[in-house]
């Protein structure tokens, strides 16, 4: 087995319906930030001792979490109030909120230009509400709103191509926005499986990993969009993370509640690890080869260490 369970971490009980969403780890400070959507809060975990530290409140229906270690910043997308938050990891009290589009979810960041991309789910009742916003983090202001062809899911930034990649549910595709031209869509890669959802990248080989609701992992070339591989997964996925050292890919599948692990050198499935029904989100700590899964039924996290 690759993933070996080490411990459980108790987190605050849910205040209302819902559970956890995206999480991110600041490896320099050994902190994990997880969107506790049910509590309108960002829970903070000590990754050295694997224990809950505190919660950052007043983030209505917080959905996304992202870290820039280069700039020592934490970002959140706050679905219920149509804002993104920005704060320094050692100065949570000076958190700033910036209004963006409708129902922000996915986040990606280019530390070179200081551009944060917020991808919006939109509202089916409001025409043209599926958009992405580009925020100048240094000026704390939106510099572009770009209409996109459908509901967004997760997004990543690739420093090699200097481009943002955003998953679109329907028509199933990945759109590309260049950091140098943030006001327009530079390209679109059709995806041959329904519902592109989780997204990550192997910068060394310029491969995008796209986990789809249709029950497949699609691997494609980040430059051309050429499909390189397709493989079956255990169900409808959400968050995925790539381990560049061990060449492993972790895919969270909420139903039945598992993590699928793939060897990205061969694109073969290694194992399926049971978590908990509804556990659709992960965090990955590359400094310790540690994976966290967030368990909504028992309001806790489970930690694993990856061993080859």
PATILO-177139 format. One record per residue (C-alpha): residue in three letters; x, z, y. Coordinates in steps of 0.05 Angstrom, whole numbers, padded with zeros to 5 digits, always signed. Each point is the difference from the previous one (the first is absolute). Example, Ala and Ser with C-alpha at 12.3 -4.5 7.8 and 13.67 -1.06 7.14 Angstrom:
BEGIN
Ala+00246+00156-00090 Ser+00027-00013+00069 
***
This chain:
BEGIN
Unk+00000+00000+00000 Unk+00021-00013+00072 Unk-00043+00049+00039 Unk+00008+00073-00021 Unk-00048+00050+00031 Unk+00034+00059+00035 Unk-00054+00040+00037 Unk-00066+00004+00035 Unk-00007+00015+00075 Unk-00064+00033+00023 Unk-00028-00030+00064 Unk-00058+00024+00045 Unk-00069-00008-00030 Unk-00043-00057+00026 Unk-00044+00018+00059 Unk-00045-00061-00010 Unk-00009-00059-00046 Unk+00061-00043-00012 Unk+00070+00015-00022 Unk+00070-00025+00016 Unk+00025-00067+00025 Unk+00069-00028+00017 Unk+00062+00043+00001 Unk+00072-00009+00024 Unk+00065+00039-00008 Unk+00053+00016+00052 Unk+00060+00004-00046 Unk+00047+00027+00054 Unk-00045+00060+00012 Unk-00025+00005-00073 Unk-00073-00002+00023 Unk-00060-00036-00029 Unk-00059-00016+00046 Unk-00066-00016-00036 Unk-00065-00021+00033 Unk-00051+00053-00021 Unk-00059-00043+00021 Unk-00052+00051-00022 Unk+00031+00051+00048 Unk+00015-00045+00060 Unk+00072+00024-00008 Unk+00070-00019-00021 Unk+00026+00047-00053 Unk+00075+00014+00001 Unk+00039+00014-00064 Unk+00071+00026-00009 Unk+00032-00050-00048 Unk+00059+00045-00017 Unk-00042+00058-00025 Unk-00064-00041-00014 Unk-00046+00046+00038 Unk-00053-00008+00054 Unk+00023+00019+00070 Unk-00056-00013+00050 Unk-00051-00050+00025 Unk-00004-00040+00064 Unk-00073+00002+00021 Unk-00048-00042+00043 Unk+00015-00068-00030 Unk-00071-00025-00014 Unk-00004-00033-00069 Unk+00076-00011+00000 Unk+00015-00056-00048 Unk+00072-00025+00008 Unk+00067+00034+00006 Unk+00067-00033+00014 Unk+00070+00025+00017 Unk+00056-00031+00040 Unk+00063+00038-00017 Unk+00040-00045+00048 Unk-00041+00025+00059 Unk-00021+00067-00032 Unk-00074-00015+00010 Unk-00063+00012-00039 Unk-00060-00047+00007 Unk-00072+00009-00023 Unk-00061-00044+00001 Unk-00063+00038+00015 Unk-00059-00039-00029 Unk-00055+00044+00029 Unk+00022-00004+00073 Unk+00033-00070+00003 Unk+00068+00027+00021 Unk+00071+00003-00025 Unk+00043+00062+00010 Unk+00074+00004+00016 Unk+00043+00062+00000 Unk+00072+00021-00013 Unk+00006+00037-00066 Unk+00031+00061+00033 Unk-00051+00001+00057 Unk-00070-00005-00029 Unk-00031+00032+00062 Unk+00016-00061+00042 Unk-00042-00046-00042 Unk-00026-00060+00038 Unk-00062-00041-00019 Unk-00008-00074+00018 Unk-00068-00037-00005 Unk+00003-00060-00046 Unk-00051-00043-00039 Unk-00057+00020-00045 Unk+00017+00044-00060 Unk+00076-00002+00000 Unk+00032+00008-00069 Unk+00065-00035-00017 Unk+00062+00012+00042 Unk+00069-00034+00003 Unk+00057+00007+00050 Unk+00059-00039+00026 Unk+00052+00048+00027 Unk+00040-00057+00031 Unk-00055-00021+00048 Unk-00038+00066+00000 Unk-00064-00035-00022 Unk-00051+00037-00042 Unk-00053-00042-00035 Unk-00068+00031-00012 Unk-00045-00038-00049 Unk-00075+00010+00008 Unk-00055-00003-00052 Unk-00051-00016+00054 Unk-00076+00006-00003 Unk-00041-00054-00036 Unk-00054+00009+00054 Unk+00048-00016+00056 Unk+00024-00073+00002 Unk+00075-00012+00004 Unk+00016+00074-00010 Unk+00052-00013-00055 Unk+00064+00001+00041 Unk+00070+00028+00004 Unk+00029+00034+00061 Unk+00073-00002+00020 Unk+00022+00063+00037 Unk+00063+00008+00042 Unk+00020+00069-00024 Unk+00048+00012+00056 Unk-00052-00015+00053 Unk-00056+00030-00041 Unk-00046-00059+00012 Unk-00033-00058-00037 Unk+00033-00066+00016 Unk-00040-00047-00045 Unk-00065-00002-00040 Unk+00000-00055-00052 Unk-00064-00023-00037 Unk+00011-00007-00075 Unk-00042-00038-00051 Unk-00028+00059-00038 Unk+00001+00075-00015 Unk+00071+00027-00001 Unk+00033+00045-00051 Unk+00072+00025+00002 Unk+00056-00030+00041 Unk+00076+00002-00001 Unk+00057-00023+00044 Unk+00060-00039-00028 Unk+00064+00008+00042 Unk+00031-00060-00036 Unk-00053-00050+00023 Unk-00018+00042+00062 Unk-00073-00008-00019 Unk-00061+00042-00013 Unk-00040-00015-00064 Unk-00073+00020-00003 Unk-00046-00002-00061 Unk-00068-00032+00011 Unk-00056+00015-00050 Unk-00040-00064+00008 Unk+00022-00055+00002 Unk+00053+00032-00045 Unk+00065-00011+00037 Unk+00059+00030+00036 Unk+00008-00018+00073 Unk+00066+00000+00036 Unk+00013+00021+00072 Unk+00070-00008+00028 Unk+00027+00057+00042 Unk+00027-00051+00051 Unk-00070-00031+00008 Unk-00048+00058-00010 Unk-00060-00032+00032 Unk-00013-00052-00055 Unk-00002-00009-00075 Unk+00062-00037-00023 Unk-00022-00014-00072 Unk-00047+00015-00057 Unk+00015+00006-00074 Unk-00061-00010-00046 Unk-00004+00051-00057 Unk-00031-00025-00066 Unk-00032+00067-00016 Unk-00058+00034+00035 Unk+00011+00058+00048 Unk+00073+00007+00021 Unk+00009+00075+00010 Unk+00067+00036-00008 Unk+00061-00034+00029 Unk+00076+00011-00002 Unk+00064-00041+00002 Unk+00067-00006-00034 Unk+00045-00017+00059 Unk+00059-00018-00045 Unk-00038-00056-00035 Unk-00052-00014+00055 Unk-00057+00011-00049 Unk-00068+00027+00021 Unk-00039+00043-00050 Unk-00075-00005+00010 Unk-00046+00042-00043 Unk-00070-00029-00001 Unk-00070+00026-00014 Unk-00007-00055-00052 Unk+00045+00041-00045 Unk+00065-00037+00009 Unk+00067+00010+00033 Unk+00022-00064+00035 Unk+00073-00011+00018 Unk+00017-00053+00052 Unk+00057-00025+00042 Unk-00002+00031+00070 Unk+00026-00064+00033 Unk-00044-00053-00032 Unk-00057+00038-00031 Unk+00015-00033-00067 Unk-00030+00040-00058 Unk+00055+00025-00045 Unk-00038+00043-00050 Unk-00067+00030-00018 Unk-00011+00061-00045 Unk-00059+00042-00021 Unk-00010+00071+00026 Unk-00046+00056-00021 Unk-00056-00010+00050 Unk-00013-00005+00075 Unk+00064+00022+00035 Unk+00014+00030+00067 Unk+00068+00026+00023 Unk+00064-00029-00030 Unk+00073+00018+00012 Unk+00064-00035-00019 Unk+00062+00039-00024 Unk+00058-00044+00021 Unk+00052+00042-00037 Unk-00034+00003-00068 Unk-00036-00067+00008 Unk-00066+00032-00016 Unk-00068-00012+00031 Unk-00053+00054+00001 Unk-00074-00019+00005 Unk-00055+00051+00010 Unk-00066-00017-00034 Unk-00056+00047+00018 Unk-00046-00018-00058 Unk+00016+00024-00052 Unk+00053+00039+00039 Unk+00070-00024-00020 Unk+00067-00025+00025 Unk+00023-00066-00028 Unk+00076-00007+00000 Unk+00034-00068-00002 Unk+00072-00022-00009 Unk+00009-00049+00058 Unk+00060-00034-00032 Unk-00041-00024-00058 Unk-00070+00011+00030 Unk-00019+00035-00065 Unk-00046+00060-00003 Unk+00040+00063-00018 Unk-00054+00054-00005 Unk-00066+00026+00025 Unk-00002+00073+00022 Unk-00066+00038+00004 Unk-00014+00035+00066 Unk-00073+00016+00017 Unk-00062-00042+00010 Unk-00002-00022+00073 Unk+00075+00009+00011 Unk+00012-00066+00037 Unk+00058+00019+00045 Unk+00074+00015-00009 Unk+00062+00020+00038 Unk+00071-00019-00020 Unk+00064+00038+00018 Unk+00059-00047-00012 Unk+00051+00055+00013 Unk-00023+00037-00063 Unk-00034-00057-00040 Unk-00062+00043+00005 Unk-00072-00025-00001 Unk-00060+00041+00025 Unk-00072-00015-00019 Unk-00057+00032+00039 Unk-00057+00027-00041 Unk-00067+00002+00037 Unk-00041+00038-00052 Unk+00048+00059-00002 Unk+00026-00007+00072 Unk+00073+00002-00020 Unk+00061-00045-00010 Unk+00038-00012-00064 Unk+00075-00015+00003 Unk+00040-00043-00048 Unk+00073-00017-00005 Unk+00019-00070-00023 Unk+00053-00003-00054 Unk+00025-00066-00029 
***
